[in-house]
Amino acid sequence: MSRRANAGARYPFSAVVGMDDLKLALLVNAVSPGVGGVLVRGEKGTAKSTIVRALAGLLPPVDVVPGCRFSCDPADPDPECPDGAHAGGAHAGGPVPEARPARLVELPVGASEDRLTGSLDIERALTEGVKAFEPGLLAAAHRGVLYVDEVNLLHDHLVDLLLDAAAMGESYVEREGVSVRHAARFLLVGTMNPEEGELRPQLLDRFGLTVEVAATRDPEERAEVVRRRLRFEDDPAGFAAGWAEAEAELAGRIAAARGRLAGVVLTDAALRQITAVCAAFEVDGLRADLVTARAAIALAAWHDRTEVTSEDVRTAARLALPHRRRRDPFDAPGLDRQKLDDVLDEHDEQDEPEPPDDDPGGPGGAPPPEDGDGPSPAQASDGEHEQRPADGQAPAANEPAPAANESEPAPADAAYKPRLFTVPGTGMGAPGRRSKARSPYGRVSGAQPGSRGLHLAATLRAAAPHQRARGRSGPGLVVRAGDLREAVRDGREGNLVLFVVDASGSMAARQRMRAVKGAVLSLLLDAYQRRDKVGLITFRGTGAELALPPTSSVEAGARRLERLPTGGRTPLAAGLLRAAEVLRVERLRDPARRPLLVVVTDGRATHGPDPAAVAGPLNGVASVVVDCESGPVRLGLSGRLAGHLGAEVVRLDELAADSLAGVVRSARRAAPPDAGWRTGKERTA
């Protein structure tokens, strides 16, 4: 077994909360790949990637057709395989099967579309004049494991391709005159840190099971992790040999459970329990029912039972349903354990199940909850949407009481669909859905000299007039470097949306702050849907605070907003200065991502210098001022601030998308491509 696989044993699983559930979820998928994969959510440094990579070494080997690049099964070869129509197995006169280990194929977050699906072999097409297909990662992962680390950071164009392949079990490639279809059935495993953003709902639903893990706070268990890690680094081969017998035993159990899978009976009573649970938790569609049923059957096979029991259904539902109950990005995944038990008891027409034979601490044995224990992170109650904050701060319940000049945090109004604000001009930032951009993943709108993302037709047109002069005599095309053309694509980019929110006493009226929080929450939700990074600056008292450093996790932004206290004076200039500093640093980190500044204020400034005196560094940034001034008499201070920033001003009650239907936006401006970083005068010139 590989060194990488054996490295997975270096962590004592008890040192990570939820690791028993993670082991069990991976083993269930190893027994029955039809369950649909596993999504692992958890904080950094909890061995998520380590245990997933160790899974491949435990999977039974697969028989393949010798020489087939698409891993065709000799017993049931794909008749449309691009490598040819293979005959049946050796008994039918076909090739002798070749056994090879199951593959673990890793999909990098920054992979190209061609790398994932495969593409035309450009070299052979141009030099030999033939169509040849070069397989991608989907072909390599067929009948194996496709692993995506940081799956929540995967670009949308790759997510779309994964969704298609996962839904159909096949990959279709239609480009550059090549039409190829091949089987692509794989075990999809993803890991993610919720601090960095959430998954699109469509991809989230494609994962059969989900598990949340977190590091233990027990010093002894943490010490054991360090000891094992150090022993592994000192002698990797010796350390792996010490675990080889246990891993071989576990691999044998997986193979035996696979053999028992077809003999497990899903009784009508168990099926009614599954459908009753899915209906009670109001999950969308029927995929949850199918996944729960498959997982329950696999659990019964793993525990060497011939029928699915209520305990199998309970465990399967606990792993298959939490991530399917989310209704918006700010909902915490979780399952009400008491409600689950009540539904199962109500529809229980079976005898009480016997306890599993496994030692609860052994491989794949998830210990049942003890009376009085609270739910684990992956099993948070439906009513408990508190999660550990993404940045390590204490949750709201542990925060200090407000000072005398502060008010209790006001709840937010319901979110709504806000108007779309964009950065003027054309950028070249990360793919998203907000501002116009030149993107390698958008619609082809032309061609230009270059060799990145080759535009085949334009290249052939450029080379064709010179063939006689170049002495072409065979079928191949004579191509020079100067003939190469690359595609020009128009798409959309994600921006950095930086919120600067006034939390001073002038905003502290409870009903008013509810409306402000509802507006910012709506803009955060819009940023999530458009794949933006978000940051949050608040100012009150005597200074400004970076409440949320720029991140892809709008969930973290929503939590900070919910806990936002108000009170004190209004240091508007401090908020603007802090925004300028944050944008300066982010420009160095990611110069291609253009910023959009959203200032939420009534325009008053009762502390610090005049905001007009410090607005200069922000003049080149596309900005929106959300005017929160209320009452019959308006001073228009937000409008003056917008004038200094070169920004568009929008009243709070006009922020909703349907409030200005048919009205032309007053501040639409034409701008050069890098307008996001130029001064206001340059941008409007």
C-alpha positions, 0 to 999 in steps of 0.5 A: 500500500502507498505511503500516502495511504498509510499516512492516514493512520497517523491520527487517532480518530478520537482526536477529531470530533465527528471522525467516527462518522467520517470513517463510517461515511467513507466505508459506506461509500466503499461498500456501495459506491452508488450512495453518491460520495461524501462531503467533509466539512470542517476547520483546517488541520483536522486531517480531512484530506489525509483520511480521504487519501487513505481510502483509495488504498482500502478499495478492492482492485478493479478489473479493466480491459488491457490498454483501455484508457477509460477503464472499461469493465471486461465483464461489461465493456462500454460499446461506445468506448472511444478506444474501441468496442471491446469484446466480452471477457476471456470466456467470450474470446475477449482480452484477459482482464487486467487487475489494477488498484482503484484510483484516487484522482485529484481535481485541482481547484484551478484545473481547466475545462480541457483537463477535466473532460479531455480535449482534441489532441491539437498536435496530432490534429495539426501535424497528422490531420486526424481527430484524436481525443486526449482523455481528462480526469473524468476518464481517469476517475471512472470506477475509482475516486474523484477527490476535490480538496477545497471543493467550495472554491471550485470554479462554476464552469467545472462545477457544471461539468461535474454536475453533468457527469455525476447525474448521467454517469457519462461525460460528453465532450463536444468541441473542435469537431470532436464528439466523444462520449465515455462512461464516468462513474466515480465516487465523488469526495470533497473536503471544504472549510466553511470559513471560505464559502459555501457550495452551490446548492446543486453540487451540494445535493450531489454528495450522498452523505455529509459529515462535519468534523472539528478538532478535539480540545482535549490536551491528551488526545491532541498530544497523541496526534503530535506523537504519531505524526512525529513517529511517522516523519521519523520512519514513514516505512516503519510506521506504515508497516505497523498499521499494515495488518489493520488496514489489510483487515479493514480492506478485507471487511470492505470486500466481504461487505460488497459481496453481501450487498446484493443479499440485503433486503430493504423491507417495506417497513424500513422503506416507509421509515425512510420516506417518512423521515425525508417527508418530515424534514421537507427535503427537496426532491427524491434523491434524499430518499434514494441515498438514504435507502442505499446507505441503509442497505450498505450499513446492513451489509457492513454490519453483516445483517441480511435486513435493514433495521431501524438503526441502519435507517437512523444512521443513514438519515443522520448522514444523508439529510443535514445538507439537504435541509438548507433553504439559503446560504445562511442556514446551518446544516443540521438535523434535529435528533429528537425529531428524527427519533420521533418519526422513526418511532412513529413508523416503526413496525419492526422488532427492536434491532439488535446492537451491532456486533462491532466495537463502537471504537473499532473501524467504521463503528460510530458510537451511539450518543449517550443520554444527556450528550449534546449533538455533534457538529454534524448533528446540530439541532434544527433550532440551533443555528449557532456554529463556531465562528469562522475566525475563531471568535467566541459565539454571540452567547459568550460575547461581553454585555454591551457597554452603557452607550451601546444597545443590544444587537437588533435582529435583521429584517428578512432578506430580499432581492437587491438591485444589481450593482456592477463595477464599470468597464471590463475586468479580468478577475476570477470567474463569477456573475457580477461584472463584465470581464474577459474570462477563459470560461465565457462565450467566445467573441473573437480571436487574437494572437496567442496560444492560450486556449487555442482557437482552432478555426482561427489558427487554421485560417491564419495558416491556410494562405501560406501552405504553398509557400511553406512547401506543404506536400502531405496531409498535415498542415504546416503551422508556424508560431505566428499562426496561433490564435487564442479565443477571446471570451466574454464572461462575468467576474466575481468582485470584492464587495467591501461593506462599510457599515455605520453602527453608531448611535445615530443608527441605533434606533432599533427599527431602523437598524433592523432595516439596515441589517436586512439590507446588508444581509440581502446584499450579502446573499446577492454576493454569495449568488454572484461568487464574490468575496466579501468584507465587512467594516463597521465604525462607531465610537472612536474608530473602525473595525475590520469585522470580517476580513475579505473572504468567500464565506458570506455565512461568516459575514451574516453571523458578524452582522447578526451580532453587530452592536450599535452605539456611540459617536460616528467616526465616518472618516475612520471607516473610509480610511480603514476601507482604503487600507483594506483595499490597498492590501487586497490589491496587492494580494489579488490585483485582478479582482476589482473592488466594489465599495458599499457604504451604508450610512446616513452621512453624519460624522460626529467624530474625527476629521471631515470625510471629504478630506480622507475620501481621496484614496477611494476615488478610483473605486467603484462605490455605492452609498446606501443612504439610511437617512430617515424622517421628514427633514433630510440633510442630504449628507449621504449625497455629499459623501457620494459626490466626494467618492464619485459614487452612486447613491441609493436610498435604503427604501430603494435598494430592492430590485423591484422598487425601481422597475423601469427606472434608468439607473442614474449613475451608470458610467462608461469606464476603461477596463481598469476603472476599478482602481482609477480616480473618479476623474479618470474613470468618467473621462 
